[in-house]
């Protein structure tokens, strides 16, 4: 697993933390999503995941948003329901891109800080 991807615990909930901060190269960002997908599809089928994606000062492009949607679709196809996801650190175009993703990924939420994101995720009910 990449050093930018780790499991954290907050208020008894297991959260997949993906650190996409300060990535200015689109290919590096796409590789991060590839690594995240590998970790996600390795999880037991039928258990929804809580995901926190942190990306301040990072490049966001159509290819990156398309790849993030593909990760969720591939997980669902493998029987791993993606649960609530929080995106932290977006501003301007990044925030608009994340909000547009809500059309495809209903459980995505935008938070202003990692702590707010963890608290929001911990409050979610997943099966």
N, C-alpha and C positions, 0 to 999 in steps of 0.2 A: 504494500500500500504506500502511496506517495506520502511524503512528510506533510503535505498540505491537506491530507484527508485523515481524519481521526474520529473515533467515537468518543463522545463526552457524555457525562451524566449531569442532569440538572433537575432537582426536585423529584428524583426517582424516575425520571424519563431518560431513555437512551436516545441520543441525538447524533446524527451524522453531520459533523462539522467539516465544511469544505472551504478552505482558505484560498480565495482567488485574488487576494489583495496585491496591488502593485504589479499586476501582470500587464505589460504593454504590448506583448506580442500575441497576435491572434492564434498562431499555431501552438504556443505554450498553453494558452487558455483551452484550446480544443483538446489538448493532451490531458489537461486536468479533468475535463468532462469524461474522457475515455477511462481514466483511472477511477473516477467516481462511479461510473457505470459498472466497472468490474466489481467494485465493492458492493454496490447495490444489488446486482443480480446474484451475488454469492449469499445473500441473506435467505432465511427460510421462507418458503412460499406461504402466502396468506397472511403475513405479518406486515402491517403498514409501517412505513418508516417516517420518522421526524427528521427533517433536514434543515440545516442552517448554512446558508451560503453567504460568505463574507467577501465583498469585492470592491472596497474603496480604491480609488486611483488606478482602476483597471480599464482596459479597452473592452468595449461591448460592441459587437457587430451583428449583422443579420445571421451570419454563419454561426456565431456563438449562441444566439437565442434559438436558432433552429436546432442546434445540437442539444441544447438543454431540453427542448421539447422531445427530441428523439430519445434521450435518456429515460425520461418518464414513460414514454410509449413502450420502449423496449422492456423496461421493468414490469410494466403492467402485462405485456404479452407473455412474460415468463412467470406470471402468477404472483408477482410481488407488488402489491398495491402501494403506490407512493402516497404518503399521507401529507399532512401539512408541511409546507416549506416556507421558510422566511429568507428573504434576501435583504442583506444589510450593506450599507455603504454606497448605495446608488444615488446619483444626483443627475439632474439635467436629462440628457438623452438616455443615460443608463436607467433612470427611474421610469421614463416613458416606455422603454423597451420591456422592463420587468412588468409594468402595469399592463402592457399589451399581452404579455404571456398569460395573464389571468384569464384571458378568453379561452386558452387551451388547457391551462393548469388551474383548476378552480381553487385549489387549496394553497395557492401562493399568497404570501403576505409580505409587505414591505415594512421594515422596522428601522428606527434611527440608531440603534445601538445593539451590540451583541447581547448585553444583559436583558434589554427589552425583548429581543428575539427569543432568548432562552426562556424567559418568563412566559411569553405568548405560546411557545411550543409546549411548555410543561402544562399549560392550562387546557390543551387540546385533548379531546377524547378520541382515541384510536382503538381499533380492534386488531 
